[in-house]
Amino acid sequence: MAAMSCSPLLAQNPIVQTWYTTDPAPMVHDGTLYIYTGHDEDNADFFWMQEWRIYSTKDMVNWTDHGSTVALETFSWADDRAWAAQCVERNGKFYFYICAHSKLSNGMAIGVAVADSPTGPFKDAIGKPLFDDGEWANIDPSVFIDDDGQAYICWGNPDLHFAKLNKDMISINGDVKHIEQTEESFGSPSPKERKKDVKYKDTYVEGPWMSKHNGKYYMIYAAGGIPEHIAYSMSDKPEGPWKYMGHAMPLQDTNSFTNHSGVIDFKGNSYFFYHTGKLPKGGGFARSVAVEQFKYNADGTFPEIKATDEGVAPIATFNPYRRVEAETIAFSKGVKSEPNEKTGIYISEIHDGDWIKVRNVDFGSQSPKQIEVAIASALRGGRLEIHIDSIKGEMISNITIPGTGGWENWKNIKSNISKDVTGIHDVYFVPKGRKGCKLFNFDWWKFSK
């Protein structure tokens, strides 16, 4: 595993640590940035992927886990390989474009699910694939809605498919085309025309992401073969012609032989999402989403974006005087998230030595008096220490956690704040108890004055 160059206490990348996450697709809606990801299974030896996961943030550093509300089971025609996907909003509906292995054709196919909320639940919009020709190139769909309302979809490895979507977002308008690849447009010719003994400037591989900034259109994609870097082409029109521009994220030590990007503007900033293999036990089949902030060059081109462990800075403070889901995390060690139909998502697999950080918490000018937590423990319980600024920073509360009679038998526990805390701090939740065993589950917390 590639070692992190900075302390995990200072790290912000990868942005999710509870599960392996892949192929990030950002979307902004109603003041919130949502990220839709794939999910590499633990201990996988191939791209064994069964579901897609959803996370959201308002400050770019604390991410709330919304679980998985769309999976292979959402699509009756799909049976394997829940690979890269993207969600877009139109007229109050949220359309989730996926690729998966098709039972109907025995190839990869493009599908679409729909929901009334950005976090689902999603259902298959048409009960069949949106596009399924039995080929294996139908992977990694990306959808873009232009300012005039026309929606476009592109996908493919090694060819690049392109089509218009109708206004209903669940049917294709006209024919699916192959975008011609040339040395001028993508760094090399289309796959069938490439010559083995020729070294080209670059090669399109997979994972297209179509976007627009200041009137310029961008096709961003994984390139170069194995290992992959991120390259891009630009155009004055959504259908091209395209011009190859070079690397957006050059090849570097990310401990992953694939990469997949999504680019978006949020609250006046530009962000570049990608994935690495930098979590413990991470690698090419155990990838994790990361993010960097960047600024476009004056001519609209990308700077060369470097992968960092530090990630991005917060763009807002975090309010602790409300119910906060325990699965809202800036960084963590050891813990997992789990779903329950009644409770929703909660944090589990909590052991002595684990921790959760929430970043840039603003306590204001008056110290809180209490913290309340919702906890469940089938057996022995333990303690939950609350520290500020680091794991070993000043402890402001020490909560005794009893057994509650079940892992989902929740009990609300209040504890006094032992020392005054005002202003902005990082808050660490540090479980303590018997070594090696699961201690308790954690649903939510709230400070009060």
C-alpha positions as CSV (number, residue, x, y, z in Angstrom):
1,M,0.0,0.0,0.0
2,A,1.2,3.5,-0.8
3,A,1.9,5.3,2.5
4,M,0.2,8.6,3.2
5,S,2.7,11.4,3.2
6,C,1.0,13.3,6.0
7,S,-0.5,12.2,9.3
8,P,-4.0,10.7,9.0
9,L,-5.1,13.3,11.5
10,L,-4.3,16.0,8.9
11,A,-5.6,14.1,5.9
12,Q,-8.8,14.9,4.1
13,N,-8.2,12.4,1.2
14,P,-9.7,9.9,0.5
15,I,-13.0,11.7,1.5
16,V,-14.7,8.4,2.6
17,Q,-12.9,5.9,4.8
18,T,-15.8,3.6,6.0
19,W,-16.0,1.9,2.6
20,Y,-14.1,1.7,-0.6
21,T,-15.6,4.2,-3.1
22,T,-14.9,4.6,-6.8
23,D,-15.7,6.5,-10.0
24,P,-16.9,9.8,-8.4
25,A,-19.8,11.7,-10.1
26,P,-20.5,15.1,-8.4
27,M,-23.8,16.9,-8.7
28,V,-24.9,20.2,-7.0
29,H,-28.5,20.6,-6.0
30,D,-30.1,23.2,-3.6
31,G,-26.8,24.3,-2.0
32,T,-25.5,20.8,-1.4
33,L,-22.8,18.9,-3.3
34,Y,-23.7,15.2,-3.8
35,I,-21.1,12.6,-4.9
36,Y,-22.3,9.4,-6.4
37,T,-19.8,6.6,-6.3
38,G,-19.2,3.0,-7.1
39,H,-18.3,0.5,-4.3
40,D,-15.4,-1.9,-4.4
41,E,-16.1,-4.8,-2.1
42,D,-13.6,-5.5,0.7
43,N,-10.9,-8.1,-0.3
44,A,-11.9,-8.1,-4.0
45,D,-9.5,-9.5,-6.6
46,F,-11.4,-7.9,-9.5
47,F,-14.0,-5.1,-10.0
48,W,-16.6,-7.0,-8.0
49,M,-19.1,-4.2,-7.5
50,Q,-22.7,-4.6,-6.5
51,E,-24.1,-1.2,-5.7
52,W,-23.7,2.6,-5.9
53,R,-23.3,4.9,-2.9
54,I,-24.3,8.5,-2.2
55,Y,-22.5,11.1,0.0
56,S,-23.2,14.8,0.4
57,T,-21.5,17.9,1.9
58,K,-22.2,21.6,2.3
59,D,-18.7,22.5,3.4
60,M,-16.5,20.2,1.3
61,V,-14.9,18.6,4.3
62,N,-17.6,16.9,6.3
63,W,-19.4,14.2,4.2
64,T,-22.7,12.6,5.1
65,D,-23.2,8.9,4.1
66,H,-26.6,8.3,2.6
67,G,-26.0,4.6,2.0
68,S,-26.9,2.7,-1.2
69,T,-30.4,3.4,-2.6
70,V,-29.6,2.0,-6.1
71,A,-27.9,-1.3,-6.7
72,L,-27.9,-4.2,-9.2
73,E,-31.2,-5.3,-7.7
74,T,-32.8,-2.1,-8.9
75,F,-32.5,-3.4,-12.5
76,S,-34.2,-6.7,-13.3
77,W,-32.1,-7.1,-16.4
78,A,-28.7,-6.6,-14.6
79,D,-26.7,-9.3,-12.8
80,D,-23.2,-8.1,-12.3
81,R,-20.6,-5.3,-12.5
82,A,-22.1,-2.1,-11.1
83,W,-19.5,0.1,-12.6
84,A,-19.3,3.9,-13.1
85,A,-22.5,5.9,-13.0
86,Q,-23.7,9.5,-12.9
87,C,-26.8,11.3,-11.6
88,V,-28.3,14.5,-13.0
89,E,-31.4,16.5,-12.1
90,R,-34.1,17.7,-14.5
91,N,-37.5,19.2,-13.6
92,G,-37.4,18.0,-10.1
93,K,-36.5,14.4,-11.0
94,F,-33.1,12.8,-10.5
95,Y,-31.9,10.5,-13.2
96,F,-29.2,8.0,-12.4
97,Y,-27.4,6.5,-15.4
98,I,-25.5,3.3,-14.8
99,C,-23.7,0.5,-16.6
100,A,-24.0,-3.1,-15.7
101,H,-23.8,-6.6,-17.1
102,S,-27.0,-7.4,-19.0
103,K,-28.7,-10.8,-18.7
104,L,-30.4,-10.0,-22.0
105,S,-27.4,-9.7,-24.2
106,N,-24.5,-11.0,-22.1
107,G,-22.7,-7.7,-22.7
108,M,-22.5,-4.5,-20.8
109,A,-25.5,-2.2,-21.0
110,I,-26.5,1.4,-20.1
111,G,-29.5,1.8,-17.8
112,V,-31.3,4.7,-16.1
113,A,-33.1,4.9,-12.7
114,V,-35.2,7.8,-11.4
115,A,-36.0,9.3,-8.0
116,D,-37.8,12.3,-6.5
117,S,-34.8,13.0,-4.3
118,P,-31.1,13.2,-4.9
119,T,-30.6,10.4,-2.3
120,G,-33.3,8.2,-3.7
121,P,-34.8,5.7,-3.4
122,F,-34.3,5.1,-7.1
123,K,-36.3,2.8,-9.4
124,D,-35.6,1.5,-12.9
125,A,-37.1,4.2,-15.1
126,I,-38.0,2.0,-18.1
127,G,-37.7,-1.6,-17.0
128,K,-35.1,-2.4,-19.6
129,P,-31.6,-1.1,-20.7
130,L,-31.5,2.4,-22.3
131,F,-28.8,0.9,-24.7
132,D,-27.8,-2.7,-25.0
133,D,-26.2,-4.1,-28.2
134,G,-24.4,-7.0,-26.6
135,E,-21.0,-5.3,-26.7
136,W,-18.5,-4.9,-23.8
137,A,-17.7,-1.3,-24.6
138,N,-20.9,0.0,-22.9
139,I,-19.4,1.3,-19.7
140,D,-19.0,4.6,-17.7
141,P,-22.0,6.7,-18.9
142,S,-21.7,10.5,-18.4
143,V,-24.7,12.9,-19.0
144,F,-24.6,16.6,-19.6
145,I,-27.5,19.1,-20.0
146,D,-26.5,22.2,-22.0
147,D,-27.8,25.7,-21.3
148,D,-30.4,25.3,-24.1
149,G,-31.9,22.3,-22.4
150,Q,-30.5,19.6,-24.8
151,A,-29.1,16.6,-22.9
152,Y,-26.2,14.5,-24.1
153,I,-24.9,11.1,-23.1
154,C,-21.5,9.6,-23.8
155,W,-19.8,6.4,-22.7
156,G,-17.4,3.7,-23.8
157,N,-14.1,1.7,-23.6
158,P,-12.3,1.7,-26.0
159,D,-14.6,3.5,-28.4
160,L,-16.4,6.7,-27.4
161,H,-20.1,6.6,-27.9
162,F,-22.2,9.8,-28.1
163,A,-26.0,10.5,-28.4
164,K,-28.7,13.1,-27.6
165,L,-31.3,12.3,-25.0
166,N,-34.9,13.3,-25.4
167,K,-36.5,15.7,-22.9
168,D,-37.9,12.8,-20.9
169,M,-34.2,11.8,-20.1
170,I,-35.1,8.1,-20.5
171,S,-34.9,7.7,-24.3
172,I,-32.3,8.4,-26.9
173,N,-33.0,10.9,-29.7
174,G,-31.7,9.6,-33.0
175,D,-28.7,7.3,-33.5
176,V,-25.9,6.5,-31.2
177,K,-22.7,7.7,-32.8
178,H,-19.0,6.9,-32.4
179,I,-16.9,10.0,-31.9
180,E,-14.0,9.7,-34.2
181,Q,-10.7,9.7,-32.4
182,T,-7.7,11.3,-34.1
183,E,-4.3,12.5,-33.0
184,E,-5.7,16.0,-33.1
185,S,-8.9,15.3,-31.1
186,F,-7.8,12.7,-28.5
187,G,-4.1,12.1,-29.0
188,S,-4.4,9.0,-31.1
189,P,-6.7,7.4,-33.8
190,S,-9.7,5.3,-33.0
191,P,-8.8,1.9,-31.6
192,K,-9.1,0.0,-34.9
193,E,-6.7,2.4,-36.6
194,R,-4.0,2.5,-34.0
195,K,-0.7,1.0,-35.0
196,K,1.3,-1.0,-32.5
197,D,4.7,0.4,-33.4
198,V,3.6,4.1,-33.3
199,K,3.9,6.1,-30.1
200,Y,1.0,8.5,-29.9
201,K,0.6,11.6,-27.8
202,D,-2.1,9.9,-25.8
203,T,-4.9,7.3,-26.0
204,Y,-8.5,7.6,-24.8
205,V,-9.4,4.6,-22.6
206,E,-12.6,5.1,-20.7
207,G,-14.5,7.1,-18.1
208,P,-15.6,10.1,-20.1
209,W,-16.9,13.2,-18.2
210,M,-18.6,15.9,-20.2
211,S,-18.8,19.4,-18.8
212,K,-18.9,23.1,-19.7
213,H,-17.2,26.1,-18.3
214,N,-17.3,29.7,-19.5
215,G,-18.7,28.7,-22.9
216,K,-16.1,25.9,-23.5
217,Y,-17.0,22.2,-23.6
218,Y,-14.8,19.6,-22.0
219,M,-14.4,15.9,-22.6
220,I,-12.4,14.6,-19.6
221,Y,-11.4,10.9,-19.6
222,A,-9.0,8.2,-18.3
223,A,-6.2,7.8,-20.8
224,G,-2.9,6.2,-21.6
225,G,-3.7,2.6,-20.9
226,I,-2.6,0.9,-17.7
227,P,-1.8,2.7,-15.5
228,E,-4.3,5.5,-16.3
229,H,-3.9,9.3,-16.1
230,I,-6.6,11.8,-16.7
231,A,-6.5,13.7,-20.1
232,Y,-9.0,16.1,-21.7
233,S,-10.1,17.6,-25.0
234,M,-12.0,20.8,-25.6
235,S,-14.5,22.1,-28.1
236,D,-16.6,25.1,-28.9
237,K,-19.6,22.8,-29.5
238,P,-21.1,19.9,-27.5
239,E,-20.8,17.6,-30.5
240,G,-17.2,18.6,-31.4
241,P,-14.9,18.8,-33.2
242,W,-12.7,18.1,-30.2
243,K,-9.1,19.2,-29.7
244,Y,-6.7,17.2,-27.5
245,M,-5.3,19.5,-24.7
246,G,-3.1,17.2,-22.6
247,H,-3.2,16.0,-19.0
248,A,-5.5,17.3,-16.3
249,M,-4.1,14.8,-13.7
250,P,-0.8,13.4,-14.9
251,L,0.3,9.9,-13.9
252,Q,1.5,9.8,-10.2
253,D,1.6,7.5,-7.2
254,T,-2.0,7.0,-6.3
255,N,-1.7,3.2,-5.7
256,S,-4.4,2.6,-8.3
257,F,-3.9,1.5,-11.9
258,T,-7.2,3.1,-12.9
259,N,-8.5,6.6,-12.4
260,H,-11.9,8.2,-13.1
261,S,-12.7,11.9,-12.7
262,G,-15.7,14.2,-12.3
263,V,-15.4,18.0,-12.4
264,I,-17.8,20.6,-10.9
265,D,-18.1,24.1,-9.7
266,F,-19.6,24.6,-6.2
267,K,-20.1,27.9,-4.3
268,G,-17.6,29.8,-6.5
269,N,-14.9,27.1,-6.4
270,S,-13.9,24.4,-9.0
271,Y,-13.3,20.9,-7.8
272,F,-11.7,17.8,-9.4
273,F,-12.8,14.4,-8.1
274,Y,-10.9,11.2,-8.8
275,H,-10.0,7.9,-7.0
276,T,-6.9,6.4,-5.5
277,G,-5.9,3.2,-3.6
278,K,-4.7,5.0,-0.5
279,L,-6.8,3.6,2.2
280,P,-5.4,0.8,4.3
281,K,-5.5,-2.4,2.2
282,G,-6.3,-0.2,-0.8
283,G,-5.2,-0.8,-4.3
284,G,-6.4,-1.3,-7.9
285,F,-9.5,-3.2,-6.8
286,A,-10.0,-1.3,-3.5
287,R,-10.2,2.3,-4.6
288,S,-11.3,5.5,-2.8
289,V,-12.7,8.8,-3.9
290,A,-10.6,12.0,-3.4
291,V,-11.0,15.6,-4.3
292,E,-8.7,18.6,-5.2
293,Q,-9.6,22.3,-5.6
294,F,-8.2,24.0,-8.8
295,K,-8.5,27.1,-10.9
296,Y,-8.9,27.0,-14.7
297,N,-6.1,28.8,-16.6
298,A,-7.0,32.1,-18.2
299,D,-7.5,30.4,-21.5
300,G,-9.9,27.8,-20.0
301,T,-7.4,25.0,-19.9
302,F,-6.7,22.8,-16.9
303,P,-3.7,23.2,-14.7
304,E,-1.9,20.0,-13.9
305,I,-3.7,18.7,-10.8
306,K,-1.7,16.8,-8.3
307,A,-3.2,14.2,-5.9
308,T,-2.7,15.2,-2.3
309,D,-3.5,13.6,1.1
310,E,-4.5,17.0,2.5
311,G,-7.4,17.5,0.1
312,V,-9.4,20.7,0.2
313,A,-10.1,23.5,2.7
314,P,-13.5,24.0,4.3
315,I,-15.8,26.6,2.7
316,A,-18.2,26.9,5.6
317,T,-18.2,26.2,9.4
318,F,-20.1,23.3,10.9
319,N,-23.0,23.9,13.3
320,P,-23.0,21.4,16.3
321,Y,-26.2,22.7,17.9
322,R,-28.5,20.4,16.0
323,R,-28.9,16.7,15.5
324,V,-25.9,15.6,13.5
325,E,-25.8,12.1,12.0
326,A,-22.8,10.1,13.2
327,E,-22.2,9.1,9.6
328,T,-21.3,12.8,8.9
329,I,-17.5,12.5,8.9
330,A,-14.4,14.4,7.8
331,F,-12.0,11.5,8.5
332,S,-12.2,8.3,10.5
333,K,-10.3,5.2,11.4
334,G,-11.7,1.7,11.7
335,V,-15.4,2.3,11.7
336,K,-18.0,1.2,9.1
337,S,-21.5,2.5,8.2
338,E,-24.6,0.3,8.2
339,P,-28.3,0.8,7.1
340,N,-31.5,0.0,9.0
341,E,-34.9,0.7,7.5
342,K,-36.1,2.4,10.7
343,T,-32.9,4.1,11.9
344,G,-31.4,4.9,8.5
345,I,-27.6,4.9,8.3
346,Y,-25.5,4.6,11.5
347,I,-21.9,4.0,12.4
348,S,-20.9,0.5,13.4
349,E,-17.8,-1.7,14.0
350,I,-16.6,0.7,16.7
351,H,-13.6,-0.6,18.6
352,D,-11.0,0.8,21.1
353,G,-8.5,2.6,19.0
354,D,-10.9,3.8,16.3
355,W,-12.0,7.5,15.9
356,I,-14.2,9.9,14.0
357,K,-13.3,13.5,13.2
358,V,-15.7,16.3,12.3
359,R,-14.0,19.4,11.0
360,N,-14.3,23.1,11.4
361,V,-17.0,23.0,14.1
362,D,-18.1,26.4,15.3
363,F,-19.2,26.5,18.9
364,G,-19.7,30.3,18.9
365,S,-18.9,32.7,21.7
366,Q,-20.8,30.7,24.4
367,S,-19.7,27.2,25.4
368,P,-22.1,24.3,25.2
369,K,-23.2,22.7,28.5
370,Q,-24.1,19.2,27.3
371,I,-23.8,16.7,24.5
372,E,-26.4,14.1,23.7
373,V,-25.6,10.9,21.8
374,A,-27.7,8.0,20.5
375,I,-26.0,4.7,21.2
376,A,-26.7,1.0,21.0
377,S,-24.7,-1.9,22.5
378,A,-25.7,-5.5,22.7
379,L,-23.2,-6.3,25.4
380,R,-20.5,-4.4,27.2
381,G,-20.6,-0.8,26.1
382,G,-17.6,1.3,26.9
383,R,-16.8,5.0,26.8
384,L,-16.9,7.8,24.2
385,E,-14.4,10.5,24.8
386,I,-14.9,13.9,23.0
387,H,-11.7,15.7,22.3
388,I,-11.0,18.9,20.4
389,D,-8.3,19.6,17.8
390,S,-6.7,16.2,18.0
391,I,-7.3,12.7,19.3
392,K,-5.1,13.6,22.4
393,G,-6.3,17.2,22.5
394,E,-8.3,18.6,25.4
395,M,-11.1,16.2,26.4
396,I,-14.4,18.1,26.9
397,S,-16.6,15.2,27.7
398,N,-16.3,11.5,28.8
399,I,-19.5,9.6,28.1
400,T,-20.1,6.2,29.8
401,I,-21.8,3.8,27.4
402,P,-23.9,1.0,29.0
403,G,-25.1,-2.1,27.4
404,T,-28.5,-1.4,25.8
405,G,-29.7,-4.9,25.1
406,G,-29.1,-5.0,21.4
407,W,-27.0,-3.6,18.6
408,E,-29.9,-1.5,17.3
409,N,-31.6,-1.0,20.7
410,W,-30.9,2.8,20.8
411,K,-30.6,4.8,24.0
412,N,-30.1,8.5,24.2
413,I,-27.4,9.5,26.7
414,K,-26.6,13.0,27.9
415,S,-23.2,14.1,29.3
416,N,-22.0,17.4,30.6
417,I,-19.2,19.5,28.9
418,S,-16.4,19.5,31.4
419,K,-14.4,22.4,30.0
420,D,-15.5,25.6,28.2
421,V,-15.1,25.4,24.5
422,T,-15.7,28.3,22.1
423,G,-14.8,29.3,18.6
424,I,-13.9,26.9,15.8
425,H,-12.4,23.5,16.5
426,D,-12.1,20.0,15.0
427,V,-14.0,17.5,17.1
428,Y,-12.9,14.0,17.7
429,F,-15.1,11.1,18.9
430,V,-12.8,8.6,20.5
431,P,-14.3,5.2,21.7
432,K,-12.6,3.5,24.6
433,G,-13.2,0.0,26.0
434,R,-12.0,-3.6,26.1
435,K,-9.4,-4.4,23.4
436,G,-10.4,-6.2,20.2
437,C,-14.1,-6.4,20.6
438,K,-17.0,-4.4,19.1
439,L,-18.1,-1.8,21.7
440,F,-21.2,0.0,20.4
441,N,-23.0,1.5,17.5
442,F,-23.5,5.3,17.1
443,D,-26.5,7.0,15.4
444,W,-26.3,10.8,16.1
445,W,-25.0,13.5,18.4
446,K,-26.0,17.1,19.4
447,F,-24.4,19.8,21.5
448,S,-26.7,22.1,23.5
449,K,-26.2,25.3,25.5
